[in-house]
Amino acid sequence: EVDFPEVVLEVEAREIELASSDQEAPAAANKEASKEPFAVGEKVVLTEEDEDVAPGSVGIVLGYVDGFVEVDFPEAILEVEAGEIKTASSEEMLAAEAAAKA
């Protein structure tokens, strides 16, 4: 089972391949082309306290609004300062996915 942002697909292992380091993900390519610290579509982790979203929550960058990064977290959409989030590691994304399924 592979969880894409738009849909969950059930696929055979032989139908997919792991991206190699020389294949850029779209979010990484967007980040290169922009002067913004995070690319639209990039997965990020909240590092600061918020009344609606717990620190460590993983969200997806939607864009920029008045100098803030707009991020879609499972609990809410927030506009945060770039210093309040960081790029999500593979381990953080897996942990967030497991927590969502629990």
N, C-alpha and C positions, 0 to 999 in steps of 0.2 A: 504494500500500500504506500503510495507516494502522495504527500500533502502539498499541493500547489496552492498559491494564494486564492485562486478562483474556484478550485474544485479538488476533490479527493478522488484519485484514480486507483483502481486495483490493477496492477501490471505484473507481468512475469519478470523475474530478475534479468532474464536474457533480453528484455525489451528496453532496458535502460543502461546507461553507462555513467560512471563517475566522471565529472568534469576534471580535466587535468589542469595543472597550474597555468598552462599557457592559454587556456580558454577563459576569457573574462565573463563574469556574470553581467547581465544588463545593468544592475545597480552600480557595479564597479565601473563600468564604462561611462555611465551617466556622471558619476562622481569625478572621473578624470576630466570630463568636458566642462564641468562647472567649477566655480570658485567657492561654492558652498561646502561646508564641512561634511555634510551627509547628502547622499544621492536620494532622489525620489525612488521609493521602493526598497530602500536599504532597511535591513532589520537592525534595530537598536535596543539598548537596555536602559531603563530609567535608573539613574544612580542616586537621585535625591528623593526626599520624602515628598509625597503629594497626598492630599486628602482623598482623592478618587482612585489613585493607582499606586500599588505597592512598589517599593524599590526592588529592582531585579526583574520587573515585568518586561517582556519583550513586545515591541510594537514595530509598526512599519511607517517609515517617513512618507508623509503625503505631500509635503511641500514646505514653503516658507511664507509666513504671514507677519508683516511688520517687524522683521528681524528675528522672529521666533521660528523654531522648527515645529511644524505641525505633525504630530505623530498619532497614529491610530493604534491604541492599546486595546486589549480585550475589554477592559472596564470602561474606557472613555477615550475620546479624542482630546489630546492636550496640545497646547502651544507652549513649548518649553525653550529655555535658553540652551544653546549648543553644549554648554558645560554641564548640563544636567543629564545628558545621555552619552552613551558610547556605542560603538559598533558592537553588535551581538556576536559572541563567539559561537562556534558549533555546539559546544557544551551547553551554553545558555539557551540556545534555540531548542535543543533536545529536551532540556529540563522544563522549559515553558510548554512545549508540546505535551509532555507527559503529565504535567500539572493540569492542563486543560482537559485531558481525557479522563482524569481521576474524578 
